[in-house]
Amino acid sequence: MQVLVRDNNVDQALRALKKKMQREGIFREMRMRDYFEKPSEKRAREKAEGVSRVRKLARKRAQRESGIVTTRPAAAATR
């Protein structure tokens, strides 16, 4: 992974690097490798991730088909 430093602005380059790493899922993978995960826990986690992924896709598909735009609840919007 490579990030260019422009005008000796290291802070900006670090922010860009962190954003790239976040997008690639490196931080999540580091957290997962921090400790041993039992095979049964891994299967359960992967199954739960798959279920949430399918639900998210179905929710997006339903929004696209019906043209419904989801907004925040009225109580939260009035604050």
N, CA, C and O atoms as CSV, one atom per row, in Angstrom:
chain,resi,resn,atom,element,x,y,z
A,1,MET,N,N,0.856,-1.163,0.000
A,1,MET,CA,C,0.000,0.000,0.000
A,1,MET,C,C,0.905,1.230,0.000
A,1,MET,O,O,1.888,1.291,0.739
A,2,GLN,N,N,0.565,2.193,-0.826
A,2,GLN,CA,C,1.429,3.344,-0.993
A,2,GLN,C,C,0.615,4.627,-0.929
A,2,GLN,O,O,-0.471,4.723,-1.501
A,3,VAL,N,N,1.165,5.621,-0.213
A,3,VAL,CA,C,0.525,6.932,-0.105
A,3,VAL,C,C,1.585,7.979,-0.393
A,3,VAL,O,O,2.691,7.914,0.144
A,4,LEU,N,N,1.256,8.929,-1.226
A,4,LEU,CA,C,2.198,9.995,-1.560
A,4,LEU,C,C,2.120,11.112,-0.530
A,4,LEU,O,O,1.036,11.486,-0.082
A,5,VAL,N,N,3.295,11.645,-0.157
A,5,VAL,CA,C,3.354,12.778,0.754
A,5,VAL,C,C,3.595,14.023,-0.089
A,5,VAL,O,O,4.620,14.150,-0.759
A,6,ARG,N,N,2.636,14.936,-0.044
A,6,ARG,CA,C,2.745,16.155,-0.839
A,6,ARG,C,C,3.078,17.334,0.065
A,6,ARG,O,O,2.486,17.489,1.133
A,7,ASP,N,N,4.004,18.146,-0.352
A,7,ASP,CA,C,4.406,19.366,0.367
A,7,ASP,C,C,4.770,19.082,1.827
A,7,ASP,O,O,4.449,19.869,2.717
A,8,ASN,N,N,5.435,17.960,2.063
A,8,ASN,CA,C,5.853,17.558,3.411
A,8,ASN,C,C,4.699,17.525,4.411
A,8,ASN,O,O,4.904,17.745,5.605
A,9,ASN,N,N,3.503,17.254,3.933
A,9,ASN,CA,C,2.331,17.194,4.796
A,9,ASN,C,C,2.097,15.736,5.213
A,9,ASN,O,O,1.340,15.000,4.578
A,10,VAL,N,N,2.768,15.348,6.292
A,10,VAL,CA,C,2.712,13.966,6.753
A,10,VAL,C,C,1.350,13.650,7.367
A,10,VAL,O,O,0.861,12.529,7.230
A,11,ASP,N,N,0.732,14.618,8.041
A,11,ASP,CA,C,-0.575,14.387,8.656
A,11,ASP,C,C,-1.621,14.007,7.612
A,11,ASP,O,O,-2.418,13.092,7.823
A,12,GLN,N,N,-1.611,14.706,6.502
A,12,GLN,CA,C,-2.567,14.413,5.432
A,12,GLN,C,C,-2.300,13.023,4.846
A,12,GLN,O,O,-3.233,12.279,4.541
A,13,ALA,N,N,-1.027,12.686,4.693
A,13,ALA,CA,C,-0.669,11.370,4.159
A,13,ALA,C,C,-1.092,10.260,5.127
A,13,ALA,O,O,-1.553,9.205,4.691
A,14,LEU,N,N,-0.939,10.489,6.425
A,14,LEU,CA,C,-1.364,9.498,7.418
A,14,LEU,C,C,-2.872,9.290,7.380
A,14,LEU,O,O,-3.355,8.162,7.474
A,15,ARG,N,N,-3.617,10.394,7.241
A,15,ARG,CA,C,-5.071,10.275,7.154
A,15,ARG,C,C,-5.467,9.459,5.925
A,15,ARG,O,O,-6.360,8.614,5.992
A,16,ALA,N,N,-4.792,9.721,4.800
A,16,ALA,CA,C,-5.088,8.977,3.570
A,16,ALA,C,C,-4.752,7.497,3.746
A,16,ALA,O,O,-5.492,6.628,3.285
A,17,LEU,N,N,-3.624,7.212,4.421
A,17,LEU,CA,C,-3.230,5.820,4.661
A,17,LEU,C,C,-4.243,5.108,5.541
A,17,LEU,O,O,-4.635,3.977,5.251
A,18,LYS,N,N,-4.670,5.764,6.618
A,18,LYS,CA,C,-5.657,5.156,7.514
A,18,LYS,C,C,-6.963,4.879,6.784
A,18,LYS,O,O,-7.596,3.845,6.998
A,19,LYS,N,N,-7.360,5.803,5.926
A,19,LYS,CA,C,-8.599,5.625,5.169
A,19,LYS,C,C,-8.491,4.430,4.230
A,19,LYS,O,O,-9.430,3.644,4.104
A,20,LYS,N,N,-7.333,4.298,3.567
A,20,LYS,CA,C,-7.116,3.150,2.671
A,20,LYS,C,C,-7.131,1.845,3.451
A,20,LYS,O,O,-7.734,0.863,3.017
A,21,MET,N,N,-6.467,1.833,4.600
A,21,MET,CA,C,-6.405,0.627,5.417
A,21,MET,C,C,-7.793,0.258,5.928
A,21,MET,O,O,-8.142,-0.922,5.984
A,22,GLN,N,N,-8.582,1.255,6.298
A,22,GLN,CA,C,-9.945,1.012,6.762
A,22,GLN,C,C,-10.783,0.401,5.649
A,22,GLN,O,O,-11.534,-0.548,5.873
A,23,ARG,N,N,-10.649,0.951,4.448
A,23,ARG,CA,C,-11.404,0.462,3.301
A,23,ARG,C,C,-11.037,-0.978,2.952
A,23,ARG,O,O,-11.894,-1.768,2.558
A,24,GLU,N,N,-9.755,-1.310,3.099
A,24,GLU,CA,C,-9.291,-2.657,2.771
A,24,GLU,C,C,-9.622,-3.672,3.866
A,24,GLU,O,O,-9.547,-4.878,3.626
A,25,GLY,N,N,-9.983,-3.209,5.053
A,25,GLY,CA,C,-10.330,-4.113,6.138
A,25,GLY,C,C,-9.132,-4.609,6.929
A,25,GLY,O,O,-9.210,-5.641,7.596
A,26,ILE,N,N,-8.033,-3.886,6.857
A,26,ILE,CA,C,-6.813,-4.324,7.550
A,26,ILE,C,C,-6.973,-4.218,9.066
A,26,ILE,O,O,-6.530,-5.103,9.798
A,27,PHE,N,N,-7.602,-3.143,9.540
A,27,PHE,CA,C,-7.780,-2.972,10.983
A,27,PHE,C,C,-8.654,-4.090,11.552
A,27,PHE,O,O,-8.386,-4.611,12.635
A,28,ARG,N,N,-9.686,-4.444,10.819
A,28,ARG,CA,C,-10.583,-5.503,11.274
A,28,ARG,C,C,-9.842,-6.833,11.329
A,28,ARG,O,O,-10.002,-7.605,12.275
A,29,GLU,N,N,-9.038,-7.090,10.319
A,29,GLU,CA,C,-8.279,-8.337,10.285
A,29,GLU,C,C,-7.259,-8.387,11.424
A,29,GLU,O,O,-7.052,-9.444,12.020
A,30,MET,N,N,-6.629,-7.273,11.727
A,30,MET,CA,C,-5.669,-7.235,12.836
A,30,MET,C,C,-6.372,-7.548,14.152
A,30,MET,O,O,-5.841,-8.280,14.987
A,31,ARG,N,N,-7.576,-6.987,14.336
A,31,ARG,CA,C,-8.336,-7.256,15.544
A,31,ARG,C,C,-8.709,-8.735,15.629
A,31,ARG,O,O,-8.674,-9.327,16.708
A,32,MET,N,N,-9.068,-9.330,14.487
A,32,MET,CA,C,-9.457,-10.734,14.483
A,32,MET,C,C,-8.271,-11.645,14.788
A,32,MET,O,O,-8.446,-12.685,15.423
A,33,ARG,N,N,-7.088,-11.282,14.355
A,33,ARG,CA,C,-5.901,-12.112,14.573
A,33,ARG,C,C,-5.279,-11.898,15.948
A,33,ARG,O,O,-4.312,-12.568,16.309
A,34,ASP,N,N,-5.831,-10.971,16.707
A,34,ASP,CA,C,-5.297,-10.644,18.017
A,34,ASP,C,C,-5.387,-11.832,18.978
A,34,ASP,O,O,-4.541,-11.974,19.861
A,35,TYR,N,N,-6.393,-12.677,18.817
A,35,TYR,CA,C,-6.565,-13.829,19.684
A,35,TYR,C,C,-7.076,-15.001,18.856
A,35,TYR,O,O,-7.586,-14.821,17.750
A,36,PHE,N,N,-6.934,-16.193,19.401
A,36,PHE,CA,C,-7.360,-17.386,18.688
A,36,PHE,C,C,-8.884,-17.475,18.704
A,36,PHE,O,O,-9.532,-17.262,19.729
A,37,GLU,N,N,-9.428,-17.795,17.544
A,37,GLU,CA,C,-10.873,-17.959,17.423
A,37,GLU,C,C,-11.153,-19.440,17.152
A,37,GLU,O,O,-10.633,-20.018,16.198
A,38,LYS,N,N,-11.969,-20.029,17.994
A,38,LYS,CA,C,-12.297,-21.439,17.809
A,38,LYS,C,C,-13.026,-21.621,16.478
A,38,LYS,O,O,-13.761,-20.735,16.042
A,39,PRO,N,N,-12.822,-22.774,15.833
A,39,PRO,CA,C,-13.499,-23.021,14.548
A,39,PRO,C,C,-15.021,-22.878,14.626
A,39,PRO,O,O,-15.644,-22.395,13.681
A,40,SER,N,N,-15.621,-23.292,15.742
A,40,SER,CA,C,-17.079,-23.172,15.870
A,40,SER,C,C,-17.480,-21.693,15.957
A,40,SER,O,O,-18.503,-21.296,15.399
A,41,GLU,N,N,-16.677,-20.879,16.656
A,41,GLU,CA,C,-16.956,-19.445,16.743
A,41,GLU,C,C,-16.791,-18.783,15.377
A,41,GLU,O,O,-17.550,-17.885,15.012
A,42,LYS,N,N,-15.788,-19.241,14.630
A,42,LYS,CA,C,-15.548,-18.686,13.294
A,42,LYS,C,C,-16.727,-18.978,12.365
A,42,LYS,O,O,-17.178,-18.103,11.625
A,43,ARG,N,N,-17.222,-20.222,12.411
A,43,ARG,CA,C,-18.378,-20.584,11.583
A,43,ARG,C,C,-19.593,-19.742,11.952
A,43,ARG,O,O,-20.302,-19.247,11.076
A,44,ALA,N,N,-19.830,-19.580,13.252
A,44,ALA,CA,C,-20.987,-18.805,13.708
A,44,ALA,C,C,-20.861,-17.350,13.272
A,44,ALA,O,O,-21.837,-16.746,12.827
A,45,ARG,N,N,-19.660,-16.788,13.398
A,45,ARG,CA,C,-19.441,-15.392,13.001
A,45,ARG,C,C,-19.636,-15.221,11.503
A,45,ARG,O,O,-20.302,-14.283,11.065
A,46,GLU,N,N,-19.058,-16.125,10.714
A,46,GLU,CA,C,-19.187,-16.018,9.258
A,46,GLU,C,C,-20.639,-16.183,8.814
A,46,GLU,O,O,-21.083,-15.516,7.880
A,47,LYS,N,N,-21.380,-17.073,9.484
A,47,LYS,CA,C,-22.787,-17.253,9.147
A,47,LYS,C,C,-23.571,-15.984,9.474
A,47,LYS,O,O,-24.405,-15.548,8.682
A,48,ALA,N,N,-23.305,-15.389,10.644
A,48,ALA,CA,C,-23.997,-14.158,11.035
A,48,ALA,C,C,-23.658,-13.024,10.073
A,48,ALA,O,O,-24.532,-12.233,9.719
A,49,GLU,N,N,-22.395,-12.939,9.647
A,49,GLU,CA,C,-22.008,-11.907,8.679
A,49,GLU,C,C,-22.737,-12.099,7.355
A,49,GLU,O,O,-23.171,-11.132,6.730
A,50,GLY,N,N,-22.867,-13.349,6.935
A,50,GLY,CA,C,-23.574,-13.636,5.691
A,50,GLY,C,C,-25.046,-13.258,5.773
A,50,GLY,O,O,-25.608,-12.696,4.833
A,51,VAL,N,N,-25.664,-13.574,6.909
A,51,VAL,CA,C,-27.074,-13.242,7.095
A,51,VAL,C,C,-27.267,-11.730,7.054
A,51,VAL,O,O,-28.187,-11.237,6.402
A,52,SER,N,N,-26.396,-10.988,7.754
A,52,SER,CA,C,-26.544,-9.532,7.761
A,52,SER,C,C,-26.281,-8.950,6.376
A,52,SER,O,O,-26.911,-7.967,5.987
A,53,ARG,N,N,-25.365,-9.544,5.638
A,53,ARG,CA,C,-25.077,-9.074,4.283
A,53,ARG,C,C,-26.284,-9.278,3.365
A,53,ARG,O,O,-26.630,-8.401,2.573
A,54,VAL,N,N,-26.917,-10.447,3.484
A,54,VAL,CA,C,-28.102,-10.742,2.665
A,54,VAL,C,C,-29.242,-9.801,3.034
A,54,VAL,O,O,-29.931,-9.288,2.152
A,55,ARG,N,N,-29.447,-9.568,4.334
A,55,ARG,CA,C,-30.512,-8.655,4.765
A,55,ARG,C,C,-30.268,-7.239,4.259
A,55,ARG,O,O,-31.198,-6.556,3.830
A,56,LYS,N,N,-29.013,-6.803,4.313
A,56,LYS,CA,C,-28.686,-5.458,3.844
A,56,LYS,C,C,-28.968,-5.331,2.352
A,56,LYS,O,O,-29.531,-4.331,1.908
A,57,LEU,N,N,-28.576,-6.345,1.574
A,57,LEU,CA,C,-28.841,-6.317,0.134
A,57,LEU,C,C,-30.342,-6.319,-0.150
A,57,LEU,O,O,-30.803,-5.610,-1.045
A,58,ALA,N,N,-31.109,-7.111,0.606
A,58,ALA,CA,C,-32.559,-7.152,0.418
A,58,ALA,C,C,-33.183,-5.807,0.763
A,58,ALA,O,O,-34.094,-5.341,0.079
A,59,ARG,N,N,-32.683,-5.186,1.831
A,59,ARG,CA,C,-33.198,-3.870,2.231
A,59,ARG,C,C,-32.918,-2.835,1.154
A,59,ARG,O,O,-33.790,-2.033,0.822
A,60,LYS,N,N,-31.710,-2.846,0.607
A,60,LYS,CA,C,-31.358,-1.907,-0.455
A,60,LYS,C,C,-32.192,-2.158,-1.707
A,60,LYS,O,O,-32.643,-1.219,-2.363
A,61,ARG,N,N,-32.392,-3.437,-2.031
A,61,ARG,CA,C,-33.184,-3.779,-3.212
A,61,ARG,C,C,-34.626,-3.301,-3.047
A,61,ARG,O,O,-35.216,-2.766,-3.986
A,62,ALA,N,N,-35.194,-3.496,-1.850
A,62,ALA,CA,C,-36.567,-3.065,-1.586
A,62,ALA,C,C,-36.685,-1.549,-1.678
A,62,ALA,O,O,-37.675,-1.035,-2.198
A,63,GLN,N,N,-35.685,-0.833,-1.179
A,63,GLN,CA,C,-35.703,0.632,-1.268
A,63,GLN,C,C,-35.649,1.076,-2.721
A,63,GLN,O,O,-36.364,1.994,-3.124
A,64,ARG,N,N,-34.800,0.424,-3.506
A,64,ARG,CA,C,-34.651,0.793,-4.903
A,64,ARG,C,C,-35.946,0.551,-5.682
A,64,ARG,O,O,-36.341,1.369,-6.513
A,65,GLU,N,N,-36.601,-0.581,-5.405
A,65,GLU,CA,C,-37.814,-0.937,-6.126
A,65,GLU,C,C,-38.995,-0.062,-5.744
A,65,GLU,O,O,-39.794,0.312,-6.603
A,66,SER,N,N,-39.115,0.270,-4.460
A,66,SER,CA,C,-40.275,1.029,-4.018
A,66,SER,C,C,-40.041,2.534,-4.063
A,66,SER,O,O,-40.993,3.312,-4.011
A,67,GLY,N,N,-38.798,2.944,-4.159
A,67,GLY,CA,C,-38.498,4.380,-4.188
A,67,GLY,C,C,-38.608,5.031,-2.832
A,67,GLY,O,O,-38.693,6.255,-2.736
A,68,ILE,N,N,-38.608,4.224,-1.767
A,68,ILE,CA,C,-38.712,4.759,-0.411
A,68,ILE,C,C,-37.345,5.248,0.034
A,68,ILE,O,O,-36.338,4.554,-0.110
A,69,VAL,N,N,-37.331,6.452,0.574
A,69,VAL,CA,C,-36.095,7.001,1.114
A,69,VAL,C,C,-36.216,6.945,2.621
A,69,VAL,O,O,-37.138,7.524,3.196
A,70,THR,N,N,-35.288,6.248,3.269
A,70,THR,CA,C,-35.348,6.137,4.719
A,70,THR,C,C,-34.743,7.387,5.348
A,70,THR,O,O,-33.709,7.888,4.908
A,71,THR,N,N,-35.408,7.872,6.378
A,71,THR,CA,C,-34.924,9.036,7.119
A,71,THR,C,C,-34.862,8.687,8.585
A,71,THR,O,O,-35.293,7.612,9.002
A,72,ARG,N,N,-34.327,9.594,9.355
A,72,ARG,CA,C,-34.274,9.379,10.779
A,72,ARG,C,C,-35.677,9.522,11.365
A,72,ARG,O,O,-36.520,10.206,10.785
A,73,PRO,N,N,-35.936,8.884,12.505
A,73,PRO,CA,C,-37.257,9.028,13.132
A,73,PRO,C,C,-37.544,10.487,13.480
A,73,PRO,O,O,-36.617,11.269,13.688
A,74,ALA,N,N,-38.807,10.850,13.544
A,74,ALA,CA,C,-39.208,12.232,13.771
A,74,ALA,C,C,-38.688,12.762,15.097
A,74,ALA,O,O,-38.294,13.924,15.183
A,75,ALA,N,N,-38.681,11.933,16.129
A,75,ALA,CA,C,-38.223,12.386,17.453
A,75,ALA,C,C,-36.749,12.756,17.415
A,75,ALA,O,O,-36.345,13.738,18.037
A,76,ALA,N,N,-35.945,11.990,16.699
A,76,ALA,CA,C,-34.518,12.290,16.627
A,76,ALA,C,C,-34.251,13.494,15.738
A,76,ALA,O,O,-33.278,14.217,15.950
A,77,ALA,N,N,-35.106,13.716,14.743
A,77,ALA,CA,C,-34.895,14.824,13.811
A,77,ALA,C,C,-35.232,16.161,14.435
A,77,ALA,O,O,-34.711,17.184,13.992
A,78,THR,N,N,-36.092,16.193,15.457
A,78,THR,CA,C,-36.503,17.459,16.055
A,78,THR,C,C,-35.531,17.985,17.084
A,78,THR,O,O,-35.640,19.137,17.506
A,79,ARG,N,N,-34.584,17.166,17.495
A,79,ARG,CA,C,-33.624,17.618,18.521
A,79,ARG,C,C,-32.684,18.636,18.019
A,79,ARG,O,O,-31.825,19.106,18.766
